[in-house]
Amino acid sequence: MHLYNTLNQTDKGRRWVAINTTIGTPITIQNTNAFSDTAATVALYNNSGVGLATGVVPPGRNVVPDYIKLLVATGGTGGAKLAITLDNVQRGVTANSGVSVGNADSDSLGSSSIAKVQFGALAPSAAGANRIFVANDYLKNAVLAAGDEILVTFAEPTTGLGAQTTKLHVPVGLTTIGPGGLMLLHIYGATSAGTMELEMGWWELS
């Protein structure tokens, strides 16, 4: 059961969701055999406090990822791996793309998120000097197939569960995206691109 504080934050309109633009219509993700900073599948950028005068401390909120779910419609070829990186530069993520974003509180429907979300065959610009990895995991010791479901959960202290049949779970530790920060999810190791649908959630907290 969720703690009261979690339920209270949701009721205040602080949890957000993103779904691929058209339910049931998967889109093509990037095709990279080796890891590349300039190829990604999901981008989550915190646009809070951006554009303030130099030297002013942004009063913006933090974006705290909750989970990312990827539904595989067609797999690529090769055994895919997953990596997640954090950066403190925008790298071209200036607007939502490939997704519909909304608030998870019915009282807050129609409000605007401080985050920018992109999904698909993304080509972010070069990594900043401070880019770090927060996750690196095998997805499956086989080619991804239709019906596979990839679930990335944050705030999980455990390691990955390894190769599963269709449900692929990647636990990741607590991760926070401050104002002007960017999180990218990369899938690599395939030699041809697959198609997927997206569902993800995050918190926007002061």
C-alpha positions in Angstrom: 0.0 0.0 0.0 1.2 3.5 -0.8 2.2 5.8 2.0 -0.2 8.7 2.8 2.4 11.2 1.7 2.6 9.6 -1.7 -1.2 9.6 -2.1 -1.2 13.3 -0.9 1.3 14.3 -3.5 -0.7 12.7 -6.2 -3.9 14.5 -5.1 -1.9 17.8 -5.4 -1.4 17.1 -9.1 2.3 16.3 -8.8 2.4 13.0 -10.7 2.5 13.0 -14.5 2.2 10.4 -17.2 3.2 10.1 -20.9 1.8 7.6 -23.4 2.8 7.3 -27.0 0.7 9.6 -29.1 -1.7 7.0 -30.5 -2.5 4.0 -28.3 -2.0 0.7 -30.2 0.3 2.3 -32.8 4.0 1.5 -32.0 6.7 3.7 -33.4 10.3 2.9 -34.5 13.1 3.3 -32.0 16.7 4.1 -32.8 19.0 1.5 -34.4 22.5 1.3 -32.8 24.6 -1.8 -32.5 26.9 -0.1 -30.0 26.1 2.4 -27.3 25.9 6.0 -28.6 25.2 9.2 -26.6 23.5 10.6 -29.7 21.0 7.8 -30.1 18.2 7.4 -27.5 14.7 6.0 -27.2 13.2 8.1 -24.3 14.2 11.6 -23.2 12.9 13.3 -20.0 14.0 16.9 -19.7 13.3 19.3 -16.7 12.3 22.6 -18.2 11.7 24.2 -14.8 13.6 27.4 -14.1 15.2 27.5 -17.5 15.7 30.9 -19.1 16.4 32.8 -15.9 19.1 35.5 -15.8 22.7 34.2 -15.3 23.6 33.9 -11.7 20.0 33.5 -10.5 19.3 30.3 -8.6 16.3 28.6 -10.4 13.3 28.3 -8.2 12.1 25.3 -10.3 11.0 21.9 -9.2 12.6 18.5 -9.5 11.5 15.8 -11.8 11.7 12.4 -10.2 11.1 9.4 -12.6 8.8 6.7 -11.3 8.8 4.1 -14.1 9.2 3.6 -17.8 7.3 0.8 -19.6 8.1 -0.2 -23.2 5.8 -2.6 -25.1 7.6 -4.3 -27.9 5.6 -4.7 -31.2 8.5 -5.8 -33.3 12.0 -6.6 -32.1 15.2 -5.7 -33.8 18.0 -8.3 -34.3 20.6 -9.1 -31.7 20.5 -9.2 -27.9 19.5 -5.7 -26.7 20.9 -3.9 -23.7 19.6 -0.8 -21.9 21.4 2.2 -20.5 20.2 5.3 -18.7 22.2 8.5 -18.6 21.9 11.9 -16.8 23.1 15.2 -18.1 22.8 18.8 -17.2 22.4 20.2 -20.7 19.3 20.3 -22.9 20.8 18.6 -25.9 18.1 19.6 -28.3 15.1 18.4 -26.2 13.0 21.5 -26.5 9.4 20.1 -27.0 7.4 17.0 -26.5 7.6 14.5 -29.4 5.9 11.1 -30.0 3.9 11.3 -26.7 0.8 12.7 -25.1 1.5 14.1 -21.6 -1.1 14.5 -18.8 -1.6 14.8 -15.1 -2.6 11.7 -13.1 -5.0 13.8 -10.9 -8.4 14.4 -12.4 -8.6 17.7 -10.6 -5.4 18.9 -12.5 -6.4 17.7 -16.0 -5.4 20.4 -18.5 -2.5 21.7 -16.5 1.0 21.9 -17.9 4.0 19.8 -17.0 7.4 21.3 -16.4 8.9 18.3 -18.3 9.6 17.8 -22.0 9.2 14.1 -23.1 10.4 12.6 -26.3 10.0 9.0 -27.6 11.2 7.2 -30.7 14.3 7.2 -32.9 15.9 10.2 -31.0 19.1 11.9 -32.0 20.1 14.1 -29.0 23.2 16.3 -29.5 26.6 15.4 -28.0 26.8 14.6 -24.3 27.8 17.3 -21.9 31.0 17.2 -19.9 29.2 16.0 -16.8 27.1 13.2 -18.4 27.0 10.0 -16.2 25.4 6.5 -16.4 22.9 5.6 -13.8 21.9 2.2 -15.3 23.3 -0.4 -17.6 21.6 -3.8 -18.0 20.9 -6.7 -20.3 17.3 -6.9 -21.4 17.2 -10.4 -22.8 19.7 -13.1 -24.0 17.7 -13.3 -27.2 16.1 -11.0 -29.8 13.3 -8.9 -28.5 9.9 -10.2 -29.7 6.4 -9.0 -30.1 4.6 -9.1 -26.8 7.8 -8.5 -24.7 7.3 -5.8 -22.0 10.2 -3.8 -20.6 9.6 -2.2 -17.2 12.1 0.2 -15.7 11.4 1.1 -12.1 13.2 3.7 -10.1 13.9 3.7 -6.4 14.7 0.0 -6.5 17.9 -1.0 -4.7 18.1 -4.5 -6.2 20.0 -5.6 -9.3 18.4 -6.6 -12.6 16.5 -9.8 -12.8 18.4 -11.1 -15.9 16.8 -12.9 -18.9 13.1 -13.5 -18.6 10.6 -14.9 -21.2 8.4 -11.8 -21.9 8.5 -9.6 -18.8 11.8 -7.8 -18.6 12.3 -5.8 -15.3 15.2 -3.3 -14.9 15.3 -1.9 -11.3 17.2 1.4 -11.1 18.1 3.4 -8.0 16.6 6.8 -7.0 17.2 9.3 -9.7 16.4 13.1 -9.7 16.4 15.5 -12.6 17.0 19.0 -11.4 16.1 22.2 -13.3 17.8 22.1 -16.7 18.6 18.4 -16.3 18.1 15.6 -18.8 17.6 11.8 -18.5 18.0 9.6 -21.6 17.1 5.9 -22.0 19.2 4.2 -24.6 18.5 0.7 -26.1 21.5 -0.7 -28.0 23.0 -3.9 -29.2 20.5 -4.5 -32.0 21.5 -4.4 -35.6 18.1 -3.4 -36.9 15.5 -1.1 -35.3 12.3 -2.4 -33.6 9.0 -0.8 -32.9 7.5 -0.1 -29.4 4.8 1.7 -27.4 5.5 3.8 -24.3 4.0 4.4 -20.9 5.9 6.3 -18.2 5.3 8.2 -15.1 7.2 10.8 -13.0 6.8 13.2 -10.1 7.2 17.0 -10.1 8.3 18.0 -6.6 9.4 21.3 -5.0 
